[in-house]
Amino acid sequence: MHELSLMAETLAIALRNAEAQNARQIHRLTMAIGAASGVVPDALHFAFDVAIQGTIAANAELAIETIPVTCQCPQCQTQFSPPDWIYECPTCQTLVSQTLTGREIQLKSLEVS
């Protein structure tokens, strides 16, 4: 389960930032997770519940914002959100291998006191 190591690293970043702000408690972490990142939100929530034990984030909430997949066709430059895992341009039917968004894994914000 890579979500556990992902959450451990994310929590370490959050704790360093909270410490830099002299915070006593982390109330909420917001993460942006791309739909094609391979991260399973339920597994991430489970990992969060495990990782926060015994830290200043012990009573914190995890919010996940899902970032949809978007692509840009290299042939006709159309930007689109594919309806499934086949990234085919709706304008010219070119298969697209790269995404503009949807692979992000980011700690977006912290609420601390």
N, C-alpha and C positions, 0 to 999 in steps of 0.2 A: 504494500500500500504506500505509494509515493506521497499520498496526501499527508501522512504523518510527518515525513521529513520536510515537506513543503510548509506545513503549519509550524513546525518547530523553528524553521528559519524565519518565517514571517513574524512569529511571536518574538523572536530574538531582536528583530529589527524594531518592532513596536516597543519592546522594553527599553532598548537603547534610546529611542526617541523620547519615551516617557521620562526616563532618567535625565536626559538633557534638559527637559522642561521642569525638572524637580516635581514631577507628578507623584501623587501618592496612590492613585488608582486609575486603571484603564477601564472605561465604561463601555466602549464600543470600538470595534475594528470594522472597517468597511473595505472589502476587497473587490476588485474588478477581475472577473474570470472570463476569458474568452470561451465561446461555445466549442471551439476546436482545440482547446488547450490540453484536453485529456484529463482534466480535473473533474472528479465526480463531486458535486456540491454536498450530497449527503455524507460522503466519506470525509469531506473537508470539515463539515460541522462536527462529526464524531471526533476527528483528530483535534479540533479546536477544544472540545470539552476535555480531552485528555491532557493536552499541552498546557492549559491555563491553570491547572491545579497547583496550588502552592505559590502562585505568583500574584502580582498586583492586578492581574487581569482575571483573577479567579471568579469574579461575578460579571464579567464582561459579556457583551452580546456580539455575535458575528453576523454582519450583513454582507450578502454577496450580490453584486450587480453583474448580471450576465451580459457580456459584450457579443453581439451577433457577428457571424462571419460576413465579411464584405470582400468583394474581389473587384479587380479592374481588368478588363479584357485587354491583352496586349495588341490585338488586331484592330479593334474598333474603339477602344478606350471607354467602353460602357462600364460604369460602376454598377454592381448588383449584389444582392444578398441571395446566395443559392438556397433553394428550398430543401436540399438534402446534401449528401456528401459528394455528389458529383458536381463539380464547379464548371458548369457549362454556361457560356454567355447566352443570355436570352435574345440578344440581337443578331449575332452571327454564328452561334453554336460552336464557337471555339472552346476547347477545353482549357481551363485556366488552372495552373498549378500553384500560384502564389496568392496569398490573402493580404488584404490591407489591414483588416482587423479580425479578431476572433481567436487569436492565440495568446492573448495577454494573460499574465498572472501578476497582479499588482496589489500592493497594500495602498489603498487609495486615501484613507483617512483614519485618524484616531480621535476619540473623545476621551479626554483625561481630566483629572482634577487633582 
